[in-house]
Amino acid sequence: MSIEHPVEQPITSIDVDATHSYAVGRNGITRIEATVKPGLHCDIPYVRVWAGDQAEAEFCQHAIVGVYFGAKS
């Protein structure tokens, strides 16, 4: 799925709450990507967490406390 993402750096980690975070290179996480899902009146931004070729977790942006970006490649 192709979406507009205004930040060109890769997402390196996210904090979901005080006890849950995901980081590329830790606990098998290979990629974190911005995506969207259709909502009632518009597309809703999500962040999807991958472990290899399997989706590990997915969060609506409103449920995320922090998103951290790496250097632009």
C-alpha positions as CSV (number, residue, x, y, z in Angstrom):
1,M,0.0,0.0,0.0
2,S,1.4,3.4,-1.0
3,I,0.7,6.3,1.3
4,E,1.9,9.8,1.6
5,H,4.3,10.1,4.5
6,P,5.8,13.6,4.9
7,V,8.9,12.3,6.9
8,E,11.6,10.8,4.7
9,Q,13.5,9.1,7.5
10,P,12.8,5.5,8.5
11,I,10.9,4.8,11.8
12,T,13.4,3.2,14.2
13,S,11.2,2.7,17.2
14,I,7.8,3.5,18.8
15,D,6.6,3.8,22.4
16,V,3.1,2.6,22.8
17,D,2.8,3.2,26.6
18,A,5.0,3.2,29.7
19,T,5.8,-0.5,29.4
20,H,5.5,-1.4,25.7
21,S,7.9,-0.2,23.0
22,Y,9.2,-1.7,19.7
23,A,12.6,-1.0,18.1
24,V,14.1,-2.2,14.9
25,G,16.8,-4.7,15.7
26,R,15.4,-5.6,19.1
27,N,13.4,-8.8,19.8
28,G,13.3,-9.8,16.2
29,I,11.7,-6.5,14.9
30,T,12.9,-5.9,11.4
31,R,10.8,-2.9,10.2
32,I,8.3,-0.3,11.5
33,E,6.3,1.4,8.8
34,A,3.6,4.1,8.5
35,T,0.4,2.9,6.8
36,V,-3.3,3.7,6.7
37,K,-6.6,1.8,7.2
38,P,-9.9,3.0,5.9
39,G,-12.2,4.6,8.5
40,L,-15.8,5.7,8.5
41,H,-15.1,9.2,7.0
42,C,-11.4,9.0,6.0
43,D,-8.2,7.0,6.1
44,I,-6.8,6.5,9.6
45,P,-3.0,6.6,10.1
46,Y,-1.5,3.4,11.6
47,V,2.0,2.2,12.4
48,R,2.7,-1.5,11.6
49,V,5.6,-3.4,13.3
50,W,7.2,-6.3,11.4
51,A,9.2,-9.3,12.5
52,G,10.7,-10.7,9.3
53,D,7.8,-11.1,6.8
54,Q,5.1,-11.3,9.5
55,A,3.2,-8.5,11.1
56,E,4.0,-8.4,14.8
57,A,1.7,-5.5,15.9
58,E,-0.3,-2.6,14.6
59,F,-1.3,0.6,16.3
60,C,-3.5,3.5,15.4
61,Q,-1.4,6.7,15.7
62,H,-3.7,8.0,18.4
63,A,-2.6,5.0,20.6
64,I,1.2,5.8,20.2
65,V,3.1,7.9,22.8
66,G,6.2,8.4,20.6
67,V,7.7,7.8,17.2
68,Y,11.4,7.9,16.7
69,F,13.1,8.4,13.3
70,G,16.6,7.4,12.1
71,A,18.9,9.1,9.7
72,K,17.6,9.8,6.2
73,S,19.1,7.2,3.8
